[in-house]
């Protein structure tokens, strides 16, 4: 009887220790995943900021006044005169 009680006590100690190790392992994994999540959220926020900056840069680059200025200054282009415009109509 004493042997059986000692065996049960030892068994419960082993089970409690393995349960504690499982909890510690789960908590460690949860912390690692939380850190990875925060890292990716920070990265996503940085990418959102960069996307906004790129959209602003694109709108600046395609502004009508800027394009017209580059066409005039760099390429020597001028608006066509009235006699140079030809309108074509599509035939049905």
Secondary structure, DSSP 8 states (H G I E B T S, - for coil): -HHHHHHHHHHHHHHHHHHHHHHHHHHHHHHHHHHHHHHHHHHHHHHHHHHHHHHHHHHHHT-HHHHHHHHHHTT------GGG--------
